[in-house]
Amino acid sequence: MSKLPDKMFFQLLSGAFFYPIRGQGVFVLLVGAFFFEVAWLLTIVPLAGWILGIFLLFYYGAFMLEIMTNTAAGKDQLPYWPDISRLWENIFRPCVLALLTVLFSAVPLIAVGVVAGVYDWEPDWWVWLGAGIVSGLYWPMSLLAVSLSDRLLAMNPAIILPAIARVPFKYLVACAVLVVIVWFNMWIGNPPIFVRQFAGLYLGALQMRILGLIYYVNRHDLGWFE
């Protein structure tokens, strides 16, 4: 089975910036921005507002994960918002698995913090940086493996580390682009609320598109489902 050329990888990566606004994308993001803006205003209501806020976070996460899995399957259009008729299967379960990948990927950082606390040790900055880099590189591939297989055991280092080693260059490039997007999202400041909602959805969709491309571009090398 032939590999996707590196040139094609960079074309897809650059095209990812137009993906969230291609076709129905603009309409989906505008609807989402309006919905989230109104819904977040309602979260000030005691108890009911907190429940709504938690649901919104999970609903947002489910939408982002669907973008990633759709991209991994080779789809080029932004999906519609997830169906809420099956809350556990469509909304909560995917997000719980994603949150667990974050926790597991953060083990190096957690370990440094625990050791520092137990032994009254003040780690140098480069120790924290190194642990952060390891966690940051482990997480994207781990999220892909868990979300695509729907199995928590897919975050096993015996699966994730060989997968990263098979496609190191393209994986590192994709991760570097993700870091730049996160930095830009923090840098843009505080524009009007609706603009911020739309920009947040656009940048989130862009990040998930790139994560999905990591698998789509390298699927033959990874060989997870072949």
Secondary structure, DSSP 8 states (H G I E B T S, - for coil): -----HHHHHHHHHHTTTGGGSTTHHHHHHHHHHHHHHHHHHTTSTTHHHHHHHHHHHHHHHHHHHHHHHHHTT--S-------SSIIIIIIHHHHHHHHHHHHHTHHHHHHHHHHHHTT----HHHHHHHHHHHHHHHHHHHHHHHHHT-GGGG-HHHHHHHHHHSHHHHHHHHHHHHHHHHHHHHT----HHHHHHHHHHHHHHHHHHHHHHHHHHHHHH-TT-
